[in-house]
Amino acid sequence: MRLRSAVHDDSGAVAIWVGATLAVLIGIVGLSLDLGRAATADTELKWAADAAALAGARQLDGKAGAIDRATEAAMGAAGVGVTSNKDSFDENDDAVEVIDVKFLSELGPDNDVSKDVETTSDADARYIQVTVEQTVINNLLIQVIGGESTTPVQRSSVAGYGAVTCQVSPLMICNPAESKGLPFQPTEGDQIWVKMQSSNGNSADWGPGNFGLLDLPSGSQSAKDIGDAFAKKNGTGACYATEVSTAPGQKTSVSDAINTRLDIYNQSAKNFSKDKDVYPAYNVIKGLIGECGKNPSQGPTTLDKYTGPSDSNQAVAGIVQYPQDNCIYAGNCAAGVRFGDGVWNREVYWATNHPTIAAGARPAGWDTWTRYATYRWEIDNAVPNNPTAGESGTPQCFEKTSSLPGGTIPKGIDARILGLAGWFDNPDRRVLAVAVVDCDAEGVKGNTKNVVVDKWLLMFLTQAVGYYVGGDDNDLFLEFIREVDWDNDQTIAHEIVQLYR
């Protein structure tokens, strides 16, 4: 019996099993702890790289200095950039530094980095690749199972920038300051007499301040489609990116389409008078009276013939649009005959269009207001839609005689300050968003692809297209309101900055 007991005594086996299992568990815990620390460090470094890449990508607008601006935004003066992310397990608790930045014009397909295309061109830099410093994690327990004593961790990120402008008219003007190497920076209230390029599309026709048409985002160049985009309340119904394509030739239907915003439904725009999405602005003071469906230059009509401050016959005419800048009438504008200075005859406008308001009873500031500010005051104070002689009451030509779509433009909307709130539901029909392009640098001629947009401007339509004594059918007069603001105009303008890796 004693022999059998000795043979079957297994009380020490538990200790052996526990010892072996404990060693494995310690190894697993150590592996988990050290790998977890490395993973946390990896995440923190990735966050830092992401933040720096996104900050840099925001500057990649294709303009001169884009790469320098992006590098500074990503790296900062000390290589830290905009991020304060820290590596919790590195002995150095300073902010993570950016050690390398490079720029790419194309990304390799399927994340194949070997096919990335590097660039040093501001115009071509579409992506930024940021690499942050390497950190080394000291392993505490992983060595127990034969692992390395340290784990190196380093990350990089790739981000890109894009911007889209949506539901606007397909309209561009050539930068009039391009020959001086300057951006176009008009002053609020300046008037621009823009003229459309000639039908042959020669590059010479795209002179400073000339306006032209853009292909629609869909790629269409048809006169009907482009005309529809000018007439309908939501413009193109799609978005333009930072590069556009120009549409060659004159399309007279465009002038007709623009004039629907002033309750003129003539020629190719006749059928728009029944379209609920092609309604006139709430204030269509335009300096002419004509029968619906007829060209105001034919038949019974009264046309504004005001020719400038020296015109003594204006009181007899009894009708005036928002006057042009005085220097445009005189042909002596300092910046060129078609680029005004914001000085216009406010007195003749108020006396003609608001004769019941005595000069002393006019609102404060009227004698310094821009045309757009005057227009907004008229809307906000319920001035009749067509207050000049023979134009009183509701729109004459738009056949939707019930309330216009969307009700009324809320009082107080001012594109100079607040942005175009409610643009999609209730656009201010006399405000156009216009792309500015460096036509010479971009080689614009006829249908030119991949033309970089310098900026988008908000412009006020001061009078009907083609009804200027001494002008032609495609003369377009616009007053500068301000640049499109990516923060305030988010209903039409959207910046897209995103991570790709």
C-alpha positions in Angstrom: 0.0 0.0 0.0 2.8 2.4 0.7 4.4 1.7 -2.6 1.1 2.4 -4.5 0.7 5.7 -2.6 4.1 6.8 -3.6 3.6 6.0 -7.2 0.3 7.9 -7.5 1.2 11.0 -5.4 0.6 14.0 -7.9 0.5 16.9 -5.4 3.5 18.7 -7.0 2.1 18.6 -10.5 -0.1 21.6 -9.8 2.8 23.7 -8.9 4.6 22.8 -12.1 1.5 23.6 -14.2 1.0 26.9 -12.4 4.6 27.9 -12.9 4.5 27.1 -16.6 1.2 28.9 -17.1 2.3 31.9 -15.1 5.4 32.4 -17.3 3.1 32.3 -20.4 0.7 34.7 -18.8 3.4 37.1 -17.8 4.7 37.0 -21.4 1.2 37.6 -22.8 0.6 40.5 -20.4 4.0 41.9 -21.2 3.5 41.6 -24.9 0.0 43.3 -24.6 1.4 46.1 -22.5 4.4 46.9 -24.6 2.5 46.5 -27.9 -0.3 48.6 -26.4 2.2 51.3 -25.6 3.6 51.1 -29.1 0.1 51.3 -30.6 -0.8 54.3 -28.5 2.4 56.1 -29.6 1.6 55.2 -33.2 -1.9 56.7 -32.8 -0.6 59.8 -31.3 2.0 60.3 -34.0 -0.6 59.7 -36.6 -2.8 62.3 -35.1 0.1 64.8 -35.2 0.9 63.9 -38.8 -2.8 64.2 -39.7 -3.2 67.6 -38.1 0.0 69.0 -39.8 -1.0 67.6 -43.2 -4.5 69.1 -43.0 -3.1 72.4 -42.0 -0.8 72.4 -44.9 -3.3 71.1 -47.4 -5.6 74.1 -46.7 -3.0 76.3 -48.4 -2.8 74.4 -51.7 -5.0 76.7 -53.7 -2.8 76.6 -56.9 -1.7 80.2 -56.5 1.8 81.6 -56.2 3.5 80.8 -52.9 1.1 77.8 -52.1 4.0 75.4 -51.3 5.8 77.9 -49.0 2.5 78.7 -47.2 1.7 75.0 -46.9 5.1 74.2 -45.6 4.9 76.9 -42.9 1.4 75.8 -41.9 2.5 72.2 -41.6 5.9 72.7 -39.9 5.7 76.0 -38.2 8.7 78.0 -37.3 10.1 75.3 -35.1 8.9 72.3 -37.0 6.0 71.8 -34.7 3.2 73.0 -37.0 -0.2 73.7 -35.6 -0.4 70.5 -33.5 0.4 70.2 -29.8 0.0 66.4 -29.8 2.5 64.6 -27.5 3.8 61.1 -27.3 2.8 59.9 -23.9 5.4 57.1 -23.7 8.4 58.8 -25.2 10.9 60.3 -22.8 10.7 63.6 -24.7 7.4 65.1 -23.8 7.6 68.0 -26.2 5.2 68.4 -29.1 5.7 66.1 -32.0 7.8 67.6 -34.7 7.4 67.5 -38.4 10.7 66.5 -40.0 9.8 66.2 -43.7 7.2 67.7 -46.1 6.8 67.0 -49.8 4.2 67.8 -52.4 2.4 65.6 -54.9 0.5 66.3 -58.0 -0.9 62.8 -58.3 -1.4 59.9 -55.9 -0.5 56.4 -57.0 -3.6 54.2 -57.8 -4.7 51.8 -55.0 -2.3 53.5 -52.5 0.7 52.5 -54.5 3.2 55.1 -53.2 5.8 54.1 -55.8 3.6 55.8 -58.4 3.0 59.0 -56.5 4.1 62.0 -58.6 6.1 64.6 -56.7 6.1 68.3 -57.7 7.7 71.6 -56.8 5.1 73.7 -58.7 2.6 75.8 -56.8 0.0 75.3 -59.5 0.4 71.5 -59.6 0.7 70.8 -55.8 -2.6 69.1 -54.9 -1.5 67.0 -52.0 1.0 67.3 -49.1 2.8 64.4 -47.5 3.9 65.1 -43.9 6.3 62.8 -42.0 6.8 63.3 -38.2 9.7 62.5 -36.1 10.5 58.9 -35.1 10.0 58.0 -31.4 11.4 54.9 -29.7 9.4 53.0 -27.1 11.4 51.1 -24.4 9.8 47.7 -24.0 9.4 46.7 -20.3 8.3 43.1 -20.3 8.3 41.9 -23.9 12.0 41.1 -23.5 11.0 38.2 -21.2 9.9 36.2 -24.2 12.8 37.2 -26.3 11.4 40.3 -27.9 13.4 43.5 -28.8 14.3 45.9 -26.1 12.9 48.9 -28.0 10.2 49.5 -30.7 10.6 52.4 -33.2 7.5 54.2 -34.2 7.1 56.8 -37.1 4.1 58.0 -39.1 3.3 60.1 -42.1 0.0 61.4 -43.5 -1.2 62.7 -46.9 -3.9 65.3 -47.3 -5.3 67.3 -50.2 -7.3 70.5 -50.7 -10.2 71.2 -52.9 -12.9 73.9 -53.1 -16.2 73.9 -54.8 -18.6 76.7 -55.6 -22.1 75.5 -56.1 -25.3 76.6 -57.8 -23.9 79.7 -59.4 -24.0 81.1 -62.9 -21.3 79.9 -65.4 -19.7 83.3 -65.7 -16.0 84.5 -65.6 -14.1 87.6 -66.1 -10.4 88.1 -67.0 -8.3 89.6 -64.2 -7.8 93.3 -65.3 -4.8 93.6 -63.0 -3.0 90.5 -64.4 -0.6 92.6 -66.6 0.7 94.2 -63.4 1.1 90.8 -61.7 -1.6 91.6 -59.2 -4.8 90.0 -58.0 -8.0 91.7 -58.8 -9.0 93.6 -55.7 -11.8 96.1 -56.5 -13.2 98.3 -53.8 -16.8 97.8 -52.6 -19.1 99.7 -54.8 -16.8 99.9 -57.8 -18.7 99.4 -61.1 -17.3 97.2 -63.9 -18.4 97.5 -67.5 -17.7 94.0 -68.6 -17.9 92.9 -72.2 -18.3 89.5 -73.6 -15.6 88.0 -75.8 -16.2 87.9 -79.6 -17.7 84.9 -81.2 -14.5 83.7 -82.8 -12.9 82.9 -79.4 -9.5 84.3 -80.2 -7.2 84.9 -77.3 -7.0 88.6 -78.1 -10.6 88.9 -77.4 -10.1 87.8 -73.8 -8.7 91.2 -72.7 -8.7 92.6 -69.1 -12.2 92.8 -67.8 -13.9 90.9 -70.6 -16.3 88.3 -69.5 -16.9 84.9 -70.8 -18.9 81.8 -70.2 -17.9 78.6 -68.5 -18.7 75.1 -69.5 -21.3 73.7 -67.1 -20.0 71.3 -64.5 -21.6 68.5 -66.6 -19.4 69.6 -69.5 -22.2 71.0 -71.6 -21.5 74.0 -73.8 -24.9 74.2 -75.4 -26.5 77.7 -75.6 -29.7 76.4 -74.1 -28.1 74.7 -71.1 -25.9 77.7 -70.3 -28.9 80.1 -70.7 -30.9 77.9 -68.4 -28.2 78.1 -65.8 -28.2 81.9 -65.9 -32.0 82.1 -65.7 -32.9 79.5 -63.1 -32.7 80.4 -59.4 -30.2 77.7 -58.5 -27.8 78.4 -61.3 -25.9 75.4 -62.7 -27.5 73.1 -60.1 -24.0 71.6 -59.6 -20.6 72.6 -58.3 -17.4 74.1 -59.9 -14.1 72.9 -58.5 -10.9 75.1 -58.4 -10.4 74.5 -62.1 -13.0 75.3 -64.8 -13.3 75.1 -68.5 -14.2 78.1 -70.7 -17.0 78.0 -73.2 -16.2 79.7 -76.5 -18.4 82.0 -78.6 -21.2 84.4 -77.8 -24.5 83.0 -76.9 -27.1 85.7 -77.2 -29.5 83.6 -75.2 -27.3 84.3 -72.2 -28.2 88.0 -72.3 -31.9 87.1 -72.5 -31.6 84.7 -69.6 -29.8 87.2 -67.4 -32.5 89.8 -68.1 -35.2 87.5 -66.7 -33.9 88.5 -63.3 -35.2 92.0 -64.1 -38.6 90.9 -65.3 -37.7 91.0 -69.0 -38.8 87.8 -70.8 -37.9 88.6 -74.4 -36.8 86.6 -77.5 -35.2 83.3 -76.4 -36.4 83.8 -72.8 -40.1 84.2 -73.6 -41.1 80.8 -72.2 -39.3 81.5 -68.9 -42.1 83.8 -67.8 -44.1 80.7 -66.9 -41.3 78.9 -65.1 -41.6 79.0 -61.3 -37.8 78.8 -61.0 -37.1 81.8 -63.3 -38.8 84.5 -61.3 -37.6 88.1 -61.3 -35.8 89.8 -58.4 -38.0 91.5 -55.8 -36.7 94.9 -57.0 -36.4 95.2 -60.8 -35.9 98.9 -61.2 -34.1 98.8 -64.5 -34.6 102.1 -66.3 -36.8 100.9 -69.2 -40.5 100.2 -69.9 -41.6 97.9 -72.6 -44.4 95.5 -73.5 -44.0 92.0 -72.3 -42.6 89.7 -74.9 -41.2 92.5 -77.0 -37.7 93.9 -77.4 -37.9 97.3 -75.5 -36.1 98.9 -78.4 -39.2 98.3 -80.5 -42.7 99.5 -80.2 -44.0 101.7 -77.4 -41.2 102.0 -74.9 -39.4 104.4 -72.6 -35.7 103.8 -72.2 -33.3 105.4 -69.7 -31.1 107.8 -71.7 -29.2 109.4 -68.8 -25.7 110.1 -70.0 -24.0 111.4 -66.8 -24.0 114.2 -64.2 -24.1 116.9 -66.9 -27.3 115.6 -68.4 -29.9 118.3 -68.0 -32.7 116.3 -69.7 -33.1 113.6 -67.1 -36.0 115.2 -65.3 -37.9 115.1 -68.6 -37.2 111.5 -69.2 -38.6 110.6 -65.8 -36.9 107.2 -65.7 -33.4 106.1 -64.6 -31.7 102.8 -63.7 -29.0 102.7 -61.0 -26.6 105.2 -62.7 -23.2 104.1 -63.8 -20.1 105.5 -62.2 -19.6 109.1 -63.4 -16.2 108.3 -64.8 -17.6 105.5 -67.0 -20.0 108.0 -68.6 -17.1 110.4 -69.1 -14.7 107.8 -70.2 -12.0 109.0 -67.9 -11.8 106.3 -65.1 -8.3 106.2 -63.6 -8.2 102.4 -63.9 -9.4 102.3 -67.5 -12.6 103.3 -69.2 -14.5 100.2 -68.0 -13.4 100.1 -64.3 -15.2 102.7 -62.1 -14.5 104.1 -58.7 -17.9 103.9 -57.0 -18.8 107.5 -57.5 -22.2 107.8 -59.0 -25.2 110.2 -59.1 -27.2 109.2 -56.1 -29.2 112.4 -56.2 -30.7 111.8 -59.6 -31.5 108.3 -58.7 -33.4 109.2 -55.5 -35.1 112.2 -57.1 -36.3 110.1 -60.0 -37.2 106.8 -58.4 -38.3 108.1 -54.9 -39.8 111.5 -55.7 -42.2 111.3 -52.7 -39.3 111.2 -50.2 -38.0 114.7 -49.6 -34.2 115.1 -49.7 -34.2 115.8 -45.9 -36.3 112.7 -45.2 -34.1 110.2 -47.0 -32.5 107.5 -44.8 -29.2 108.4 -43.1 -26.2 107.6 -45.3 -28.1 107.5 -48.6 -25.6 109.8 -50.2 -22.7 107.4 -49.6 -24.4 104.1 -50.2 -23.4 101.7 -52.9 -26.0 100.8 -55.5 -26.4 97.4 -53.7 -27.0 99.0 -50.3 -29.6 101.2 -51.9 -31.2 98.2 -53.5 -31.3 96.4 -50.2 -32.9 99.4 -48.5 -35.6 99.4 -51.1 -36.3 95.7 -50.5 -36.2 96.0 -46.7 -38.6 98.9 -46.7 -41.1 97.3 -49.0 -40.6 99.6 -52.0 -42.9 98.4 -54.8 -41.3 96.0 -57.2 -41.5 98.4 -60.2 -41.9 101.9 -58.6 -41.0 104.0 -61.7 -43.7 105.5 -63.9 -45.7 102.8 -65.7 -44.2 100.0 -63.7 -46.1 100.1 -60.5 -47.4 97.0 -58.8 -46.4 93.3 -59.2 -44.1 92.2 -62.0 -45.5 92.9 -65.4 -44.2 89.9 -67.3 -43.7 87.0 -64.9 -47.0 85.1 -65.1 -46.8 83.6 -61.7 -48.9 86.4 -60.3 -49.4 84.7 -56.9 -46.7 85.0 -54.3 -43.2 84.4 -55.7 -41.5 81.1 -54.7 -40.1 81.2 -51.2 -42.1 84.2 -50.1 -40.0 87.3 -49.6 -36.3 87.8 -49.1 -36.0 88.2 -45.3 -35.2 91.7 -44.2 -31.7 92.4 -43.3 -29.9 90.0 -45.5 -26.8 91.9 -46.7 -24.3 90.1 -48.9 -21.7 92.7 -48.0 -21.6 91.4 -44.4 -23.6 88.3 -43.5 -23.3 86.1 -46.5 -26.1 84.9 -48.6 -28.2 83.2 -46.0 -30.9 81.1 -47.6 -29.3 81.3 -51.0 -30.8 77.9 -52.2 -34.3 78.6 -51.1 -34.4 82.3 -51.9 -31.5 83.6 -53.9 -31.0 87.3 -54.3 -31.6 87.3 -58.1 -29.6 90.4 -58.8 -26.4 89.0 -57.2 -24.1 87.0 -59.4 -21.1 85.0 -58.4 -18.4 85.5 -60.9 -15.1 83.6 -61.3 -11.9 85.6 -61.8 -9.3 84.1 -64.0 -5.7 85.1 -65.1 -6.6 84.7 -68.8 -3.0 85.3 -70.1 -1.3 83.0 -67.7 -3.9 80.3 -68.2 -3.7 80.6 -72.0 -7.5 81.0 -72.3 -8.5 80.7 -75.9 -11.9 79.3 -76.9 -12.6 76.1 -75.0 -9.7 75.9 -72.6 -9.6 73.1 -70.0 -8.3 73.1 -66.4 -8.3 76.9 -65.9 -7.5 77.8 -62.3 -9.9 80.2 -60.7 -8.2 83.0 -58.7 -11.3 83.8 -56.7 -15.1 84.2 -56.9 -16.7 87.6 -56.5 -20.2 88.6 -55.6 -21.4 91.2 -58.1 -24.7 93.2 -58.3 -26.5 93.4 -61.6 -27.1 97.2 -61.9 -29.0 97.2 -65.2 -30.4 95.0 -67.9 -27.9 93.5 -70.3 -27.7 95.2 -73.7 -29.8 98.3 -73.0 -27.0 100.9 -72.8 -27.1 103.8 -75.2 -23.9 103.6 -77.1 -23.2 100.0 -76.1 -24.0 96.6 -77.6 -26.1 93.6 -76.9 -23.6 92.0 -74.6 -22.7 94.9 -72.3 -23.0 93.8 -68.7 -22.7 96.3 -65.8 -21.9 94.9 -62.4 -21.1 96.5 -59.1 -18.6 94.8 -56.8 -20.0 93.7 -53.5 -17.2 91.5 -52.0 -15.3 88.3 -52.5 -17.0 85.0 -51.8 -16.2 84.1 -48.2 -15.6 80.5 -47.5 -16.8 80.9 -43.9 -19.9 83.1 -44.4 -21.1 81.8 -47.8 -21.2 78.1 -47.0 -24.5 77.7 -48.9 -22.6 78.2 -52.1 -18.9 77.9 -51.3 -17.4 74.8 -49.8 -13.8 74.0 -48.9 -12.8 70.3 -49.0 -9.7 69.4 -47.1 -9.3 65.7 -46.5 -6.9 63.0 -45.6 -6.0 60.4 -48.2 -3.5 58.3 -46.2 
